[in-house]
Amino acid sequence: MSTSPVTLMVARRVAHGRYQELIAWLHEGEQLATDFPGYLGSGVLAPPPGDDEFQIIFRFADEATMHAWEHSASRRSWLVRGSGLFAKNSVHRVRGMDGWFGTVGQRPPRWKQAVAIWLAFFPVSLIFNYILGPLLGQLELLPRIMISTLILTPLMVFWFIPLSTHLLSGWLHSNTQPPVAPVESASTR
């Protein structure tokens, strides 16, 4: 079993006339996942104009915690309740940072991934250090780094890197196959 974070991306095409019900059901699934150990975050991505495929992303600490959630009675019950709301279903599982950049064969080159992460990290780190630097500067190195990484890591993982990959999607996926919808957290909806 993997000990790195695992992201499950599920795409569902809404059944005719069931849009509002599907939205409520997707958010119910998001809420359900928050009660499970190892849950790191989730989000529902609305389809682009003219499309009807919603994506829901679930992220867990590792393969074992995701497995426990996937095979739980409460999740099975939720899936049964929503079975008539969607016309088509597809599931993709990715590990680590790969979820930010799409599925295998559709990911941009590593150097473009590095640029997208740096473009997210640099301004956030700069602002963080400008605002909190004077306060943290009084601390020893270890507590200073621990506090800054405890604050910056969730901000980067759940908001700024998904935002960067979304804003740079055209450039990231130029000269590659068509892009997959970027993984975004609930806070970027």
Wavefront OBJ file of the C-alpha trace (Angstrom):
o trace
v 0.000 0.000 0.000
v 1.141 3.535 -0.804
v 2.083 5.937 1.985
v 1.881 9.045 -0.218
v -1.344 11.029 -0.689
v -3.824 9.515 -3.135
v -6.341 11.471 -5.202
v -9.464 9.912 -6.643
v -10.979 11.841 -9.565
v -14.501 10.811 -10.522
v -16.261 12.255 -13.566
v -20.057 12.031 -13.764
v -22.281 13.188 -16.614
v -25.565 14.497 -15.297
v -28.689 12.582 -16.316
v -31.218 14.672 -18.244
v -33.179 16.962 -15.910
v -31.295 15.909 -12.767
v -28.797 18.806 -12.515
v -29.798 20.211 -9.093
v -30.161 16.747 -7.594
v -26.703 15.753 -8.846
v -25.142 18.906 -7.370
v -26.710 18.214 -3.958
v -25.647 14.558 -4.143
v -22.027 15.458 -5.046
v -21.803 17.864 -2.105
v -23.293 15.193 0.162
v -20.458 12.868 -0.911
v -17.916 15.560 -0.148
v -19.385 16.042 3.319
v -19.462 12.295 3.899
v -15.731 11.970 3.162
v -14.797 14.595 5.782
v -15.698 12.155 8.569
v -13.099 9.577 7.516
v -9.560 9.359 8.947
v -6.913 10.393 6.447
v -9.231 12.732 4.540
v -7.217 15.662 3.134
v -9.758 17.492 1.013
v -12.199 17.322 -1.841
v -13.885 19.496 -4.390
v -16.591 19.524 -7.018
v -15.692 21.006 -10.398
v -18.549 22.240 -12.549
v -18.361 21.487 -16.273
v -17.294 24.142 -18.772
v -20.081 25.832 -20.765
v -21.735 23.411 -23.149
v -20.640 20.305 -21.248
v -22.460 18.242 -18.632
v -19.591 16.336 -16.988
v -18.956 17.174 -13.331
v -15.800 16.107 -11.552
v -15.415 15.374 -7.888
v -11.995 14.983 -6.361
v -11.274 13.164 -3.110
v -7.813 13.265 -1.563
v -6.669 10.971 1.241
v -3.414 10.635 3.157
v -2.583 7.245 1.666
v -3.935 4.217 -0.144
v -5.101 2.531 3.086
v -7.245 5.457 4.248
v -8.774 5.868 0.800
v -9.472 2.132 0.661
v -11.301 2.312 4.017
v -13.469 5.172 2.724
v -14.116 3.528 -0.668
v -15.300 0.291 0.954
v -17.344 1.850 3.748
v -21.050 1.160 4.165
v -21.840 4.880 4.230
v -20.130 5.459 0.851
v -21.887 2.444 -0.699
v -25.218 3.809 0.555
v -24.391 7.244 -0.911
v -23.549 5.690 -4.299
v -26.851 3.780 -4.337
v -28.795 6.993 -3.569
v -27.137 8.751 -6.501
v -27.241 5.939 -9.059
v -30.010 7.499 -11.194
v -28.526 11.001 -11.207
v -25.730 10.475 -13.698
v -25.519 9.044 -17.175
v -21.817 8.178 -17.352
v -19.133 7.507 -14.785
v -15.330 7.375 -14.979
v -12.782 7.047 -12.173
v -9.047 7.897 -12.103
v -6.670 7.449 -9.171
v -3.450 9.453 -8.944
v -0.744 9.730 -6.306
v 1.201 12.704 -5.035
v 1.432 15.825 -7.166
v 0.396 14.042 -10.357
v -3.248 14.898 -9.625
v -2.548 18.578 -10.198
v -1.450 18.005 -13.789
v -3.849 15.433 -15.232
v -3.650 11.759 -16.057
v -0.775 9.795 -17.582
v -0.215 10.794 -21.188
v -1.819 14.199 -20.625
v 0.629 15.663 -18.110
v 2.866 18.520 -19.210
v 6.650 18.107 -19.109
v 8.186 18.173 -15.621
v 9.859 21.520 -16.278
v 6.448 23.108 -16.963
v 5.095 21.538 -13.779
v 8.036 23.006 -11.850
v 7.397 26.471 -13.331
v 3.678 26.305 -12.407
v 4.530 25.326 -8.820
v 7.211 27.998 -8.547
v 4.850 30.673 -9.922
v 2.403 29.743 -7.155
v 4.994 29.403 -4.411
v 7.112 32.502 -5.001
v 4.473 35.246 -4.540
v 2.773 33.448 -1.642
v 6.098 32.884 0.101
v 7.114 36.498 -0.541
v 3.871 37.899 0.913
v 4.000 35.472 3.843
v 7.561 36.507 4.705
v 6.788 40.192 4.227
v 3.808 40.045 6.594
v 4.934 37.461 9.158
v 8.704 37.649 8.725
v 9.223 40.237 11.458
v 7.233 38.145 13.947
v 8.798 34.828 12.998
v 12.289 36.327 12.731
v 12.440 36.438 16.514
v 12.124 32.638 16.730
v 14.863 30.040 16.449
v 15.310 28.389 13.053
v 13.435 25.137 13.780
v 10.202 26.687 15.170
v 10.304 29.413 12.479
v 10.494 26.855 9.651
v 7.931 24.582 11.333
v 5.374 27.411 11.660
v 5.926 28.687 8.126
v 5.612 25.235 6.545
v 2.534 24.411 8.647
v 0.866 27.539 7.274
v 2.189 27.526 3.708
v 1.831 23.827 2.841
v -1.989 23.630 3.110
v -2.337 27.007 1.366
v -0.187 25.779 -1.515
v -1.662 22.281 -1.811
v -5.331 23.156 -1.511
v -5.500 26.592 -3.083
v -2.526 28.215 -4.794
v -1.047 25.312 -6.809
v -4.482 24.236 -8.108
v -5.149 27.896 -8.955
v -1.802 28.166 -10.756
v -2.415 24.990 -12.769
v -5.893 26.240 -13.673
v -4.663 29.678 -14.797
v -1.723 28.192 -16.725
v -3.711 25.263 -18.170
v -3.412 26.438 -21.793
v 0.355 26.849 -21.557
v 0.897 23.689 -19.486
v -0.919 21.544 -22.005
v 0.251 23.180 -25.224
v 2.033 20.613 -27.390
v 0.476 17.808 -25.344
v -2.833 15.996 -25.572
v -5.989 17.903 -24.584
v -5.905 18.989 -20.927
v -7.860 17.350 -18.164
v -9.735 19.620 -15.782
v -7.257 20.751 -13.097
v -7.654 19.428 -9.592
v -9.052 22.163 -7.417
v -10.035 22.177 -3.805
v -13.416 23.204 -2.530
v -11.969 26.604 -1.666
v -11.271 27.436 -5.340
v -14.801 26.823 -6.625
l 1 2 3 4 5 6 7 8 9 10 11 12 13 14 15 16 17 18 19 20 21 22 23 24 25 26 27 28 29 30 31 32 33 34 35 36 37 38 39 40 41 42 43 44 45 46 47 48 49 50 51 52 53 54 55 56 57 58 59 60 61 62 63 64 65 66 67 68 69 70 71 72 73 74 75 76 77 78 79 80 81 82 83 84 85 86 87 88 89 90 91 92 93 94 95 96 97 98 99 100 101 102 103 104 105 106 107 108 109 110 111 112 113 114 115 116 117 118 119 120 121 122 123 124 125 126 127 128 129 130 131 132 133 134 135 136 137 138 139 140 141 142 143 144 145 146 147 148 149 150 151 152 153 154 155 156 157 158 159 160 161 162 163 164 165 166 167 168 169 170 171 172 173 174 175 176 177 178 179 180 181 182 183 184 185 186 187 188 189
